[in-house]
Amino acid sequence: MEWMTIYIAGKPGFKEEVTRQLQASRFPSMPGTAENDLLCLFWIDERSSLRDFKKAIGSKAVFKYRLQFYPSLESYLTSQHDEKKLMLTDDELQLINRMASWETMNVTYKRSA
């Protein structure tokens, strides 16, 4: 049997619920360890689909804990990086772009004191 890695992220407390639901459904999976409290690792049978995996967890748990599924750790980290970018306002983004352009122009300023 070959295994496929799935990372799950969600609201705090989701790990116990997901594990309980998977044990009750007898879905072919193995829990793994992730060093982040907001991230959980599972290996599932590669013949199973992500849809079947979500069904085994149950829609209540998926929506209650706002579960998000990732095929790799890199995709999880990329999504976290993208979400942080979205937290900035337009004014903040314009200011960052303006400051970045100053660095590229290599402008030197006189010291005033």
C-alpha positions as CSV (number, residue, x, y, z in Angstrom):
1,M,0.0,0.0,0.0
2,E,1.3,3.4,-1.0
3,W,0.7,6.5,1.1
4,M,-0.1,10.1,0.2
5,T,0.6,13.0,2.5
6,I,-2.1,15.4,3.5
7,Y,-1.6,18.4,5.8
8,I,-4.7,19.9,7.5
9,A,-4.9,23.3,9.1
10,G,-7.8,24.7,11.1
11,K,-9.0,26.4,14.2
12,P,-7.6,25.2,17.6
13,G,-8.9,21.9,18.8
14,F,-9.5,20.4,15.4
15,K,-6.9,17.6,15.7
16,E,-8.8,15.6,18.3
17,E,-12.0,15.9,16.3
18,V,-10.4,14.8,13.0
19,T,-8.7,11.9,14.7
20,R,-11.9,10.7,16.4
21,Q,-13.9,11.0,13.1
22,L,-11.3,9.1,11.1
23,Q,-11.1,6.3,13.7
24,A,-14.9,6.0,13.8
25,S,-15.1,5.8,10.0
26,R,-12.3,3.3,9.7
27,F,-10.8,5.3,6.8
28,P,-7.4,4.0,5.8
29,S,-5.1,6.6,7.3
30,M,-2.2,7.1,9.6
31,P,-1.7,10.2,11.8
32,G,1.7,11.9,11.6
33,T,3.3,14.7,13.7
34,A,3.6,18.3,12.7
35,E,5.5,20.7,14.9
36,N,2.9,23.4,14.5
37,D,-0.2,23.5,16.7
38,L,-2.4,24.7,13.8
39,L,-1.2,22.0,11.4
40,C,-1.8,18.3,11.4
41,L,-0.3,15.6,9.2
42,F,-2.0,12.5,7.9
43,W,-1.0,9.8,5.4
44,I,-3.9,8.3,3.4
45,D,-4.0,5.4,1.0
46,E,-3.1,6.8,-2.4
47,R,-6.1,5.0,-4.0
48,S,-8.4,7.2,-1.9
49,S,-9.4,10.6,-3.0
50,L,-9.3,13.8,-1.0
51,R,-13.1,13.9,-1.3
52,D,-13.4,10.5,0.4
53,F,-11.0,11.8,3.1
54,K,-13.1,14.8,3.7
55,K,-16.3,12.7,3.8
56,A,-14.7,10.4,6.5
57,I,-13.9,13.5,8.6
58,G,-17.4,14.8,8.2
59,S,-18.8,18.1,7.0
60,K,-19.6,19.3,10.5
61,A,-15.9,19.1,11.5
62,V,-14.7,20.6,8.2
63,F,-17.0,23.6,8.6
64,K,-16.8,24.0,12.3
65,Y,-13.0,24.1,12.4
66,R,-12.6,25.7,8.9
67,L,-10.4,22.9,7.8
68,Q,-8.0,23.5,4.9
69,F,-6.2,20.7,3.2
70,Y,-2.8,20.9,1.6
71,P,-0.8,18.3,-0.4
72,S,2.6,19.5,0.9
73,L,4.1,21.6,3.6
74,E,5.4,24.1,1.0
75,S,1.8,24.8,-0.2
76,Y,0.7,25.4,3.4
77,L,3.6,27.8,4.0
78,T,2.9,29.6,0.7
79,S,-0.8,30.1,1.6
80,Q,0.2,31.5,5.0
81,H,2.5,33.9,3.4
82,D,-0.2,35.0,0.9
83,E,-2.7,35.5,3.7
84,K,-0.3,37.8,5.6
85,K,0.0,39.9,2.4
86,L,-3.8,40.3,2.3
87,M,-3.9,41.8,5.8
88,L,-2.2,45.0,4.7
89,T,-4.4,48.0,3.6
90,D,-3.9,49.7,0.3
91,D,-2.2,52.7,1.9
92,E,0.3,50.3,3.7
93,L,1.1,48.5,0.4
94,Q,1.7,51.9,-1.4
95,L,4.0,53.0,1.4
96,I,5.9,49.7,1.2
97,N,6.3,50.1,-2.6
98,R,7.4,53.7,-2.2
99,M,10.1,52.7,0.4
100,A,11.2,49.8,-1.8
101,S,11.7,52.2,-4.7
102,W,13.8,54.4,-2.5
103,E,16.1,51.5,-1.9
104,T,16.4,50.7,-5.6
105,M,17.3,54.3,-6.4
106,N,20.1,54.1,-3.8
107,V,19.4,57.7,-2.8
108,T,21.7,59.1,-0.1
109,Y,20.4,61.8,2.2
110,K,22.3,64.5,4.0
111,R,22.4,64.1,7.7
112,S,20.7,67.0,9.4
113,A,22.2,67.4,12.8
